[in-house]
């Protein structure tokens, strides 16, 4: 059985958007699960919009996600001669023709076609005299494909039998007036020359498929198989855009999402394993993936679900990895220096262990400065809520009890806290909330007794006495 060859073909004209990343992911999962070959083709013929930065963003994003292709990338701009030869072949066989209509004439023709509820009828059979007149006039000419009668039919690997009436498709341009190939022509030629046998892509390319199949047939080439996944929508049902949140892989990376999370999440946008499971490792997705699990209904990009899934993936990471994730963030915030890391490794591991169950994204690590610095001020809402007229007296008594402790382990701190609360005939929360405020400056954070054990007795006492002095 011949090897199945797939390709991922991004255009480096902007950021690496999640739709493109998902297409790359599905091709990668198919290749790894079924033992196929995945090639990378950079569609860089739009030189006006192409940038090296865009290409770097795409390659870096693929690497970050762990999506690897086989062999070196193919650059579409290097295939211009093959594209031109295909156009010449189409002209020679009569499957394409030169068209001289001006933009103004095309506008009128399209209005007439719309009114008559038919496709545009271009002049396919110009006389030699008409051609000579247009040439003498200096009119620009394009090459249009002569769309045949009948239907274009294929069995989509995801959507089943697809039938497109050719009567609905106008003669489309395959080469511009400057001789450069148009998208569908270049794609068909490159897919043929690369030996591509299966094209997996999004539903936004469905309308391109009958055109590309026509080109393969007209050129006498074997037609690849096709599979079209879903569109990705925002949570309001409209096409995913910037207003739904970050839409590029780079932006999610900068916001503290893990690569394994985005890998996992993108797989769920148009595919499921057939059960209720949603959290997968890289290898588990490769093993579980199948085309039978692909959806045909459009899917919604849910940022809340992505954030939840990221928290789940964070908790699956070894704590040593969380430490490595946190170090550059804490260094950039100025809370620790790179030279101190080795000497403080045990302390940093304790902090990471405490934080890991509560992190949604790595960016949450930027909210943990209280582990390294005393609060400069206190959250006004929390202060108003938890600081009552008798709080200073209770806190002073609490400080005395904490100072008397010989051991400042979590269980010792919790024990003395609950004992004092019982003696004062009140809920332990009336000690816990103002204490947290004094230690962190805010009304939220990890479990208080764990936090106090990590901060240590001296730091806790100093911060609580400061709160008593400022607020008391």
Secondary structure by P-SEA (a helix, b strand, c coil): ccbbbbbbbbbccccccaaaaaaaaaaaaaaaaabbbbbbbccccccccccaaaaaaaaaaaaaacccccccccccccaaaaaaaaaaaaaaaccbbbbbccaaaaaaaaaaaaaacccccccccccaaaaaaaaaabbbbbbbbbcccbbbbbbcccccbbbbccccccccccccccccccaaaaaaaaaaaacccbbbbccccccaaaaaaaaaaaabbbbbbbbbbbbbbcccccccccccccccaaaaaaacccaaaaaaaaaacccccccccccccaaaaaaaccccccccccccccaaaaaaaaaaaaaaccaaaaaaaaaaaaaaaccccccccccaaaaaaaaaaaaccccccccccccccccccccccccaaaaaaccccaaaaaaaaaaaaaaacccccaaaaaaaaaaaaaaacccaaaaaaaaaaaaccccccccaaaaaaaacaaaaaaaaaaaaaacc
